[in-house]
Amino acid sequence: MYVLKGLFFISALALTSGAIAQDNVLNLYSSRHYQTDEALYAGFTKQTGIKINRIEASEDALIARIRSEGERSPADVLITVDAGRLWRAEQMGLFQAVKSAALESRIPASFREPGGHWFGFSMRARVIAYAKAKVKAGEVPTYESLAEPKWKGRICVRSSSNIYNLSLMGALIEQLGEAQAQSWASAVRANMAHEPKGGDTDQLKAVAAGECDVAISNHYYYARLARSSKPADRAVADKVGIVFPNQAGRGAHVNVSGAGVLKHAPNREAAVKFLEYLASDEAQRHFADGNNEWPVVPSVRVNNPVLAALGAFKYDPLNVAVLGRNQPAAQKLYDRVAWK
Ligand SMILES: [Fe+2]
C-alpha cells in the first residue's frame, strides 16, 4: 500500500479512454489522513490480497478531481465526510448504486443513501458546548433553546457556508418546517457574541477563553482537545461541557463519514469488497476511532476514554440523505437571516 502524491502514475493509467481494471488493486480517493487508517487498509490487503493505491486531498478537491477525470477516472472509491458532501458528489453523478446484503444488514438504514449510492461508516454528533464556569448543562437541553433571548451576545458558531451547519439546518428544516427553522436561525443570529468565524475548534477555544458561553461544534473536536498531548488543549477541554441536544425528543443531530463506489470505477468488485470490509467489526473500530467518532454498526464498541466519558446518547434517526437534499434550502435560509 502506498500513497500517490503525484499525478503521473494515475495519468498513465488513464491514458486511453475508459477505465482500466488492474489485478487486485483498489484506487481509493480519501480526504481522511489518520494514522489508524494505515492499519485499516493493511487489514484489507491482508484479508483480500487487494492492494490499495491512495490519493489524499481535501474533500472538495477530490470531488473536483473525480469530476474532471470523468469516465477515465481511475478512482474506485471516494471516502469523505458529511452527508452534505456525499450528496453533492451524488448529485454530480459521481457514484454508482451498490446493492450489498452485507452493507444493508450491517449499516442501519438511516446511515445510508436509500439508493445505495453512498454509505455512512462512522457517526459524528453536532453538539452544544458550554462554559462550565457560567452555564449549567440543563440550560441548553436542545438546539431550540439556543434561540432564547437569555443567550443574547453569548453564542459562538461558525459560518453558514460550512457543510456541518448546512447539514444541521437540513435536519432542522425537515424536523421543524422551514418557517420555524428560519425563526430559529434568526434568533441564534441575534444571539451571537460576534460574526461567525473560524472552525469548530475555534468555537470551543472561544468558550474556554470566555468570549462566549455556548457554542455549536462537532463532538470530535472536543474529543481531540481532551485527548491532546498538549496541556493547553486539555485545559480548553476542561473548561468546556458537552450537551447532546434534544435527548427528551427526537435526539441529537448526527452525520457520517462515508464512502461510495464511483460511477466509472475500473475495479468495481474490489470497491464493493472494500465497502463491505469497512462495515466489518475490526474496520468499524479503527475507522471510527481514528477521528474519535462512533461506529455506525450498533454492535461494535470502541475503546475510547473520551467517548466513554461523554456516554451514550439518543440520536435523531433522520436519514442522512435528507441532510443532503435540504442543503440548497438550508443555504438560502441562512442567507435570508444574514447568518454569514
Ligand atoms: Fe471536521
Residues whose N, C-alpha, C, O or C-beta is under 5 A from the ligand:
A	BS01	LIG	none
